[in-house]
Amino acid sequence: MADARDGMWLDDQAGRLVRPYTVSNGRTRPSAHFDLLTMVMATGSEPRNYLGPDHAQVLELCDGPMSVAELSAHVRLPAVVTKVLLSDLVDCGAITTKAPRTVAAVPNDQDLLEAVLHGLRKRL
């Protein structure tokens, strides 16, 4: 059987015993927007209603800032299912999100780019 973290939901030979679409109640679209690089973190507020073991596992992992992609890997679920779980937790106020910086927000420093290019050329 699987290790203690995964409990009865994962079997080493059979794989995940509960199919991903079951975890999200058949939903494929989250109610909130998430990028794979969106950072999520628990607010400390507990959901009023128990949402399920997968929600609880996700919430437990959100004790510090973590990206959606990293979280998805930890819970061994497809990113879209993880996003649905996260949107449920956002809707009940249990987690907060921070969108990744966009490329336009990163300064375009010509000198820095040339220095990186020079360093790459030296290594090749």
C-alpha positions as CSV (number, residue, x, y, z in Angstrom):
1,M,0.0,0.0,0.0
2,A,0.9,3.7,-0.2
3,D,2.8,5.7,2.5
4,A,0.9,7.2,5.5
5,R,0.5,10.7,3.9
6,D,-1.6,9.4,1.1
7,G,-3.6,7.1,3.4
8,M,-6.2,5.0,1.7
9,W,-6.5,7.2,-1.4
10,L,-3.4,5.9,-3.2
11,D,-2.2,2.4,-3.9
12,D,1.4,1.7,-5.2
13,Q,0.2,-0.7,-7.9
14,A,-3.2,0.6,-8.8
15,G,-2.5,4.3,-8.5
16,R,-5.0,6.8,-7.2
17,L,-8.1,5.0,-6.0
18,V,-10.4,8.0,-6.3
19,R,-10.5,9.4,-9.8
20,P,-9.7,13.2,-10.2
21,Y,-13.1,14.1,-11.6
22,T,-14.6,12.6,-8.5
23,V,-12.4,14.8,-6.3
24,S,-13.7,18.0,-8.0
25,N,-17.3,16.7,-8.1
26,G,-17.1,16.6,-11.9
27,R,-16.2,20.3,-12.2
28,T,-13.5,21.2,-14.7
29,R,-13.5,25.0,-14.3
30,P,-12.5,26.8,-11.1
31,S,-14.5,29.7,-9.9
32,A,-11.3,31.8,-9.4
33,H,-8.5,32.4,-11.9
34,F,-5.2,30.6,-11.1
35,D,-2.0,30.5,-13.1
36,L,0.4,27.6,-12.5
37,L,2.7,30.2,-10.8
38,T,0.0,31.7,-8.6
39,M,1.1,31.6,-5.0
40,V,-1.4,30.4,-2.5
41,M,-1.3,30.5,1.3
42,A,-3.7,29.7,4.2
43,T,-5.4,32.6,5.9
44,G,-5.9,30.8,9.2
45,S,-9.6,30.8,8.7
46,E,-11.2,27.4,8.8
47,P,-14.0,26.6,6.3
48,R,-17.4,26.5,7.9
49,N,-18.3,23.2,6.3
50,Y,-16.1,20.2,5.9
51,L,-15.2,20.1,2.2
52,G,-13.5,16.7,2.0
53,P,-10.2,15.0,2.5
54,D,-8.6,16.5,-0.6
55,H,-9.5,20.0,0.4
56,A,-8.1,19.3,3.9
57,Q,-4.9,18.0,2.4
58,V,-4.5,21.1,0.1
59,L,-5.3,23.4,3.0
60,E,-2.7,21.7,5.2
61,L,0.0,22.2,2.5
62,C,-0.8,25.9,2.2
63,D,0.7,26.8,5.6
64,G,3.4,28.7,3.7
65,P,3.4,30.3,0.3
66,M,3.3,27.6,-2.4
67,S,2.7,27.7,-6.2
68,V,-0.3,26.0,-7.7
69,A,2.1,23.8,-9.8
70,E,4.0,22.7,-6.7
71,L,0.8,22.1,-4.8
72,S,-0.6,20.0,-7.6
73,A,2.6,17.8,-7.6
74,H,2.3,17.3,-3.8
75,V,-1.3,16.2,-3.9
76,R,-0.7,14.1,-7.1
77,L,-3.6,15.6,-9.0
78,P,-3.9,17.3,-12.4
79,A,-3.5,21.1,-12.2
80,V,-7.1,21.7,-13.3
81,V,-8.4,19.6,-10.4
82,T,-6.1,21.3,-7.9
83,K,-7.4,24.7,-9.2
84,V,-11.0,23.6,-8.6
85,L,-10.1,22.6,-5.0
86,L,-8.2,25.9,-4.5
87,S,-11.1,27.9,-5.8
88,D,-13.4,26.2,-3.3
89,L,-11.0,27.2,-0.5
90,V,-10.8,30.8,-1.8
91,D,-14.6,31.0,-1.9
92,C,-14.8,30.1,1.8
93,G,-11.9,32.4,2.8
94,A,-9.5,29.7,3.8
95,I,-6.7,30.7,1.4
96,T,-5.5,33.8,-0.2
97,T,-3.7,34.1,-3.6
98,K,-1.1,36.3,-5.1
99,A,-0.8,36.4,-8.9
100,P,2.7,36.0,-10.4
101,R,4.5,39.0,-11.7
102,T,3.9,39.5,-15.4
103,V,6.7,39.8,-17.9
104,A,5.8,43.5,-18.5
105,A,6.4,44.2,-14.8
106,V,10.0,42.9,-15.0
107,P,12.4,45.7,-15.9
108,N,14.1,45.4,-19.3
109,D,17.7,46.2,-18.5
110,Q,19.8,46.0,-21.7
111,D,23.1,45.8,-19.7
112,L,21.9,42.9,-17.6
113,L,20.7,41.0,-20.7
114,E,24.0,41.6,-22.5
115,A,26.0,40.4,-19.4
116,V,23.9,37.2,-19.3
117,L,24.5,36.6,-23.0
118,H,28.2,37.2,-22.6
119,G,28.4,34.8,-19.7
120,L,26.5,32.1,-21.7
121,R,28.9,32.5,-24.6
122,K,31.9,32.1,-22.3
123,R,30.5,28.8,-21.0
124,L,29.9,27.4,-24.5
